[in-house]
Amino acid sequence: MVEFSVDLLGLRICISCIGLVGNVFLILSIIHTKFSRVKSFELFLLGLAVANLEEIFIVNIYDIIIHQPSITATGTWSCRILKFLTVLGEITSILFTVLISIFRYQKLRDAEKRVNLPIYLDSIRSALLVSGLCMMLSMLLSVPIFVVSQQGTMENITVNKGACPPDFFQCSEDYCPTLNHFYKYLFILVCNLLPLIIVTVSSCLIITVLLNQRKTVKPVESVSGSGQFGRKNKGLRIQRSTVAVLAAMALFQIDWTLYLVFQLTFNPTDVPFWAEMEFFISISYTSISPYVYGIGNNLFSAKNFIKK
């Protein structure tokens, strides 16, 4: 059991480091190459990377407190603040993922009919407004952490009495306030299930649009050779970026579907490695997605970092 715990700890550190490096590189690449002419898509990616970075930092601090009995007793408010920051980063990452999926579908939808007409989210002001709303919604949905009762959860913890509870939603059979139940299912519905449905539907619609466009594509003879080459180049870039978005959406769907299954099926007190499972499910998307987005959108190329 000890060896297994050590292996898990090593894996946690490895995944966290991969996530930190990927998100930092994504932030730097957007600031370095796109900051002066940042577009809505890059702004959403920047918001996603910042949220991922914050979540990875805080969730590791919180989990260290949970698993290390040697750590001195942690105050209730310290636990609540750390959990609030963890949930804030998690929800913000989810909402920016939803924004990216909707934005990419709107850009592809009826592309031939709309030609290059802008959509609402193309405006940087609109993108900033929607991003701000996502942050406000994330904070609003995270605030109940400060009022959820911990009495039931603290009774079930097997580590030191001062440690933070691994699951703020969990409570004992003898004492479980209505607020705990309400917040748990509100959180699952608004922050997990609804985004999962939106991302899944958007992914299906994007695939449908791509398949329809592939069927209707015809060579344009009237366009000059250089113009045709430029258009082909742009089309390939958009296609590569869209494939990256779809890959990230697939990873998101797998992770949060697993999270929902575990959250609704198992009791945290009955699963010895509940905190580890929750960690790996939630952190895998935040650690892998920056590489998918960065490589797919050509943000990680050496050319982008070298040019001034």
Rosetta blueprint (number, residue, H / E / L):
1 M L
2 V H
3 E H
4 F H
5 S H
6 V H
7 D H
8 L H
9 L H
10 G H
11 L H
12 R H
13 I H
14 C H
15 I H
16 S H
17 C H
18 I H
19 G H
20 L H
21 V H
22 G H
23 N H
24 V H
25 F H
26 L H
27 I H
28 L H
29 S H
30 I H
31 I H
32 H H
33 T H
34 K H
35 F H
36 S H
37 R H
38 V L
39 K L
40 S H
41 F H
42 E H
43 L H
44 F H
45 L H
46 L H
47 G H
48 L H
49 A H
50 V H
51 A H
52 N H
53 L H
54 E H
55 E H
56 I H
57 F H
58 I H
59 V H
60 N H
61 I H
62 Y H
63 D H
64 I H
65 I H
66 I H
67 H H
68 Q L
69 P L
70 S L
71 I L
72 T L
73 A L
74 T L
75 G L
76 T H
77 W H
78 S H
79 C H
80 R H
81 I H
82 L H
83 K H
84 F H
85 L H
86 T H
87 V H
88 L H
89 G H
90 E H
91 I H
92 T H
93 S H
94 I H
95 L H
96 F H
97 T H
98 V H
99 L H
100 I H
101 S H
102 I H
103 F H
104 R H
105 Y H
106 Q H
107 K H
108 L H
109 R L
110 D L
111 A H
112 E H
113 K H
114 R H
115 V L
116 N L
117 L L
118 P L
119 I L
120 Y H
121 L H
122 D H
123 S L
124 I H
125 R H
126 S H
127 A H
128 L H
129 L H
130 V H
131 S H
132 G H
133 L H
134 C H
135 M H
136 M H
137 L H
138 S H
139 M H
140 L H
141 L H
142 S H
143 V H
144 P H
145 I H
146 F H
147 V L
148 V L
149 S L
150 Q L
151 Q H
152 G H
153 T H
154 M H
155 E H
156 N L
157 I L
158 T L
159 V L
160 N L
161 K L
162 G L
163 A L
164 C L
165 P L
166 P L
167 D L
168 F L
169 F L
170 Q L
171 C L
172 S L
173 E L
174 D L
175 Y L
176 C L
177 P L
178 T H
179 L H
180 N H
181 H H
182 F H
183 Y H
184 K H
185 Y H
186 L H
187 F H
188 I H
189 L H
190 V H
191 C H
192 N H
193 L H
194 L H
195 P H
196 L H
197 I H
198 I H
199 V H
200 T H
201 V H
202 S H
203 S H
204 C H
205 L H
206 I H
207 I H
208 T H
209 V H
210 L H
211 L H
212 N H
213 Q H
214 R H
215 K H
216 T H
217 V L
218 K L
219 P L
220 V L
221 E L
222 S L
223 V L
224 S L
225 G H
226 S H
227 G H
228 Q H
229 F H
230 G H
231 R H
232 K H
233 N H
234 K H
235 G H
236 L H
237 R H
238 I H
239 Q H
240 R H
241 S H
242 T H
243 V H
244 A H
245 V H
246 L H
247 A H
248 A H
249 M H
250 A H
251 L H
252 F H
253 Q H
254 I H
255 D H
256 W H
257 T H
258 L H
259 Y H
260 L H
261 V H
262 F H
263 Q H
264 L H
265 T H
266 F L
267 N L
268 P H
269 T H
270 D H
271 V L
272 P L
273 F L
274 W H
275 A H
276 E H
277 M H
278 E H
279 F H
280 F H
281 I H
282 S H
283 I H
284 S H
285 Y H
286 T H
287 S H
288 I H
289 S H
290 P H
291 Y H
292 V H
293 Y H
294 G H
295 I H
296 G H
297 N L
298 N L
299 L L
300 F L
301 S L
302 A H
303 K H
304 N H
305 F H
306 I H
307 K L
308 K L
